[in-house]
């Protein structure tokens, strides 16, 4: 698997029919070069926020910033979320001259290991934890420093972080850590007027998940465990992040919102089917 935000945005961001509500706010979206990250950046920009996207691939970021410019205002900065100094620089760039950040969507993540626990490569597991959990922690640490009353942080979890998906345990373990981070940060930062929430996407039809969404036993297994048995879209997740980022959710914090067609009501997908 690759990384969230390192895939194509698909349906154009799903800005929705009615825009507005985020005018004057500054937002940072990590992993914003494509996929869910870009779709969310487009949605935030269309609703009035000035959006900075960051990631590791400049060509994708430049294209993303150009797309954002067609619906609103935005720019980009190259940054690796596992490097504290680069995260701090991305936050500073997004904060602008006012040194103020209003919205942070820590979307960057991915999996470097898939398979049985007893055969796992320790470095791949460490890398998965670094990219997802440590990267999210660094974003919260540096983002919260320049947020004030009304600030909103949204973290990227996954259904795999909430209930077991066979052979996806390293990724799920890291995402479960993000959900714990969400709870701790929400409790600690609430007194400063900063809210912290997370989204738990199910299977989304983007380039990252194409090896699954094009068809096969694993996709069939996913759909069989979903009351609303269809693939999610990047716009589905962007809409959820937009809600958690905006004033509509002013009394919501510490929440992990499933965006998965009800998959969380049943069992996790069996990734061993990819290897059979």
N, C-alpha and C positions, 0 to 999 in steps of 0.2 A: 504494500500500500504506500501511497505517497503522503503528501501533507495537505491538510485543509488549506484552502486559499491558494493552492498551486495547480488549480484546474480551471477550465473555462467556465464562465458564469452562466451559461445556458440561457434561460429565458429573459435576459435583459434586466434582471434586478427586481422585477415585480414592484415598481414604485407605487402602484395602486392608483385608483381613480381620483382620490382626494389627497392633496398634498398640504404640507404646512405643519406647524407646531414645534419646529426645532430651529426657528430663525434665530441667528446670533450665537448659536452653540457651536463649539469646536469639538470634533470627534476624531479619534484615532482608531483605525481598524487594522489589527495585525493579520498577516496572511491575507491581505486585501487585494492581491494581484489578480485573483480569479476565484471561481467557485462561490461558496457561501460568503466568503469575505467580501468579494467584489459586489455580489448581489446586495449585501447589507449596506456597503458603502454607497451604492447607487440609491438605495431606498432612503438612507439618512440624508444624502445630498438633495434628493428630490423634495424632501420635507423641510429643507432650509438650512441644514447644518453645513458648516465648512469641514470637509472630511479630508484627513490625511491617511493614506494607506501605506503600510510598510510590509516588507517581505525581503527575501534574499535574492530575487531575480529582477534586475532592473528593467529589462525589456518588458516583462509582464506588468510591472508597476507603472511604467510610462504609458502603456496602452490603457491600463485601468484609469489613470489620472485623466487621460484624454476622454474616455467614456464618461467619467464623472463630470467633466467640464461641460458635457452636452446637456446635463440635467440640473447642474448646480455648480458648486465651487469646491475644488479639491486639489490636492497635490500628493506627492509621494516622497518617501525617504527609504533608502535601503537599510535594512536592519535584520539581524538575527536575534530572535527573542531569547535565545539561551545565553546571550552575552549582555551582561548588565549595562555596560557602557553604551552599547548600541540601543538598548531599550530606553535608557535615559535620554539619549539624543533624539530618538523618535518622539518621545513624549514632549521634549522641548520644541521640536519642530511643529508638532501638532498644536501646542499651546500658543505659538505665535508671540508677538510682542507683549501681549497681556500676561503671558506665562500662566495661562488658565486652560484647563481641559475640563470639558463638561461630560463627555461620553467616551468610554473606552470599551471596545469589543475585542477581547483577546481571542481571536479566532484561530491563530496559527497552531498547528498540531499535526499528528499523523502517527503511523505505526511502523516501526523498524523490525518488529518480530511478529510472526504468526506461527503457531504450532504448539506441540505438547510442552508443558512446563518442564518435564524431565529432560528434554532435548534442547532447551533454550540456550542461546548464546548470551552470556551475561552483558557483553558490550552493547548488543542490540537492545536488550531490556533497559540498560542504563540510558541509552540514547532516546528511547521512547519516553521514559520518565522525564529526562531533561527537556525534551521538546514540548511535551504537554504540560506537566505539572510545574517544573521549575520555570519554564517560559511564562506560564500564567502567573506564577508568584511574582516574577520580576515585573511583569506588567502592572499588577496590582500595587506593588511597592512603589514604583516610580509614578504611576498614574495618580494614585491617591494623594501624593504629595502636592500636586498642583490642582486638585479638585477642591471645590467648596460646597456650600449648601446647594443641594439639588443635583450633585454629580451622580452619574450612573455608570457602574461597571457591569458588563455582561461577559461571562466566561463561557467557553465552549466545552461542554461535556459531551456525552453520547449515551445512547441507550446501553452500550456496553459497559459504561461506568456505573450503571444503576442495577443491572441484573446480568447474570453470566451469559456470555456468548462463547460457546465451546471453541477453544484454540485461539481466541482473541483476548486472552487473559492479560497480556502485558499492556496492551492499549487500554483495556478496561480498568486495570489496576491504576494506571496513570489518570484516567478520567474520573475514577472514584475519588482519587486524591483531590482533583479539581473541585468536586462537589463538597468535600470537606473544607477545602480552602474557601469556597463560597460562603459556607456557614460561618466559619471563623471570621472572615473579613467583614461579612454583613454585621455580625455582632459588634466587632471592634470599631468599625467606621460609621456606624449608624449615628453616634453622638455628634459626628461632624456633618451630618446631613447627607452622607454618601451612601447610596444603595448598591448592593452587590447581589446579582442574580446569575443564573446560568441557564442555558438551553441544552436539551438532550435530544438531538436529532436522531431519527431512525435512518433507514436507508434512503439516500437522496440520489436522484438521477443526475449525476455530473461526471466529469471525466475521471475523477478519483475512483469512483465506484463502478466505472464502465465494465471491468472484468466480471462483475456480478450482475449489473443491471441489464446487460445484453442477453441474459438468459442462462438457464442451467439449474442444477439441483439446489444450489444455495439460494438463488432468487426465489425459487418455488418454496423453499423452506421459510424464507422471510415472509412472503405473502400469505402463507398458511397461518402465520402467527399474528396477523394484523387484522383487526376488525374492519378497518377501512383499508382494503387490500389493494393499494396502489403505491407506486413509487412516490416519494416526496420530491419536491422541487426546491431549488435554492431560494425561490421567492417565498415558499412556505416558511422557511427558517428565518429569512430576512424580516418577514412580517412579525414574527415572534420577538426577534431582537429589537425591532423598532418599538414595539410595545414596552418592553422592559427598559429601553433606553429613554423613553419619553415621559412627559408629565402625566400621561394617562395611568401610569403605574406608580404614582408618587407614594403610595402606602404599601408597596410590595418590595420586600427585601429578604434575602436568604432563600429564595425560591429556585427550584430546579424544574424548569418547564419542559415536559416531554412534547416533542413535535414529531410524532412517529406513527400516526394513524392508529393509535391504540396498542402498538406492539408491546408496550410495557405491561399490559394486562395479561400477557401470556408468557411464553418462554423465549429466551434468546435464540438467535440463529446459530446453527451448527457449522462453523467454518471448516471443520474437518472434511466437509463435503467437497471443498475445493481441491482436496488432495486424493480423493478416491478415484 
